Amino acid sequence: MATTSSATSVINDLIEINNDRVAGFEKAIADINDENIDLKAIFQGYAEQSRKNGQELAAIVGSVDEVETGNSVTGTLHRVWIDVKSLFGGSDRASILSEAERGEDAIKKAYQDALSSNDLPYDAVEVVRSQAQEIYSAHDNIKLLRDAAKA
């Protein structure tokens, strides 16, 4: 696969926000109290999803360029998940899920931006599109849980 520097940048951005998502869900898991224990399993599944996404994306970039392995610090889009991490502690179920949805909005937008950028080679588009579908599904599930918690 021929990757350009802009393709590498787009993919590395996705790796970063997936890393942020893992960190955000891990923070939420650590802070959730027993009355919301069911959310721990859900969030663990989504953290694992982002670990897998990051590995798949790293495999695309790693053969030709430097892979981003950290969490993002400068991107405004990515900062949303970092901000979300700090808001999870001690909140009620609806608040926890609202913050999780806010983070999911950020990663959903990152995938939409990546797919509309026209910078990705065909085989990367297929991987990103497949991951995006899983991200969109996770977002919708968290939104449903949030709506139910508010009811």
PyMOL commands that set and color helices and strands:
alter all, ss='L'
color gray80, all
select helices_A, chain A and resi 5-31+34-62+76-87+93-116+122-150
alter helices_A, ss='H'
color red, helices_A
deselect
rebuild
show_as cartoon
